[in-house]
Amino acid sequence: QVQLVESGGGLVQAGGSLRLSCAASGRTFSRYVMGWFRQAPGKEREVVCTISRSGSSQYYADSGKGRFTISRDNAKNTVYLQMNSLKAEDTAVYYCAAGFSDYDVLLTNRVDFVSWGQGTQVTVSS
């Protein structure tokens, strides 16, 4: 399994932008589907977006479509989440996650992700 460390969270005003990064350890990063999830207080953890092993395919939940962009750099063992036009309802702890796959496909179910980072807080003030 890979170990994941997120960074880039913080406090931003509504309408602003943040870029989250997730650095992975290990030499098999390119064999993992990567995803970003978030959990707001009192709510279940939900998928934000995921990206296939090669980066050629992405999935976005409705909450982030048109505003969020997931990308990855397999040479740097890093996945990114660019968040624009942030809203107060985007406030949550954001988690990076990895799901092992033998194929270059998308995973979207939380149970398919086996490694998780510690999370980074994103707070959007209105």
C-alpha positions in Angstrom: 0.0 0.0 0.0 1.0 3.6 -0.4 1.2 6.2 2.3 -0.5 9.5 1.5 0.1 13.0 2.8 -2.2 15.9 1.9 -1.3 19.6 1.9 -2.7 22.9 0.7 -5.8 23.3 2.9 -6.7 26.5 4.6 -9.1 29.3 5.0 -10.4 31.1 1.9 -13.3 33.4 1.1 -16.2 32.3 -1.0 -15.4 32.6 -4.7 -11.7 32.0 -4.0 -9.5 29.1 -5.0 -7.3 26.5 -3.4 -5.0 23.8 -4.7 -4.6 20.6 -2.7 -1.7 18.2 -3.1 -1.3 14.6 -2.1 2.2 13.1 -2.0 2.4 9.3 -2.1 5.2 7.1 -1.0 6.3 3.9 -2.8 7.2 3.0 -6.3 3.8 1.7 -7.4 1.9 5.0 -7.4 1.0 4.6 -11.1 -0.9 1.4 -10.4 -3.4 3.2 -8.1 -6.6 5.0 -9.0 -6.5 8.2 -6.9 -9.4 10.1 -5.4 -10.3 13.0 -3.3 -13.1 12.7 -0.7 -14.4 15.1 1.8 -16.3 15.0 5.1 -18.2 17.8 6.6 -19.1 17.9 10.3 -22.1 15.6 11.0 -22.0 14.2 7.5 -20.7 11.0 5.8 -17.5 11.0 3.8 -18.3 11.6 0.2 -16.4 11.3 -3.1 -15.4 14.5 -4.7 -13.5 13.2 -7.7 -11.3 10.4 -8.9 -8.7 9.9 -11.6 -7.5 6.8 -13.4 -4.0 5.3 -13.2 -2.8 7.1 -16.3 -4.8 10.3 -15.7 -6.7 9.9 -18.9 -10.1 9.6 -17.2 -11.7 11.6 -14.4 -14.9 11.4 -12.4 -16.5 14.3 -10.7 -19.4 14.3 -8.3 -22.0 16.8 -9.1 -20.9 19.0 -6.2 -17.6 19.8 -8.0 -18.4 19.6 -11.7 -17.2 22.7 -13.5 -15.3 24.0 -10.4 -12.9 21.3 -9.4 -10.1 19.7 -11.4 -8.2 16.6 -10.4 -4.8 15.8 -12.0 -1.8 13.6 -11.3 1.9 13.5 -12.0 3.0 9.9 -11.8 6.7 11.0 -12.1 6.3 12.9 -8.9 3.9 10.5 -7.1 1.5 13.3 -6.6 -2.2 14.0 -7.2 -3.7 17.4 -7.2 -7.1 19.0 -6.6 -7.6 22.5 -8.0 -10.7 24.0 -6.5 -12.2 27.2 -7.9 -15.3 29.3 -7.2 -15.4 27.8 -3.7 -18.6 28.0 -1.7 -19.3 27.8 2.0 -20.8 24.3 1.5 -17.3 23.1 0.3 -16.1 23.5 3.9 -14.9 20.0 5.0 -11.9 17.9 5.7 -10.5 16.7 2.4 -8.9 13.3 2.1 -6.7 11.8 -0.5 -7.2 8.1 -1.2 -5.7 5.3 -3.3 -7.4 2.3 -4.8 -5.5 -0.5 -6.4 -6.5 -1.5 -9.9 -5.0 -3.8 -12.5 -6.6 -1.7 -15.2 -6.7 1.9 -16.2 -10.3 2.5 -15.0 -12.1 4.8 -12.7 -13.2 3.8 -9.2 -15.9 5.9 -7.5 -17.0 3.9 -4.5 -15.4 4.7 -1.2 -15.0 1.0 -0.3 -12.7 0.5 -3.3 -10.1 2.8 -1.8 -7.7 1.1 0.5 -5.2 3.8 1.5 -6.1 7.2 3.0 -4.3 10.3 4.0 -4.8 12.1 7.3 -6.9 14.8 5.7 -6.5 18.6 5.3 -9.1 21.1 6.5 -10.7 23.5 3.9 -12.8 26.3 5.3 -14.7 28.6 3.0 -16.0 31.8 4.6 -19.1 33.4 3.2 
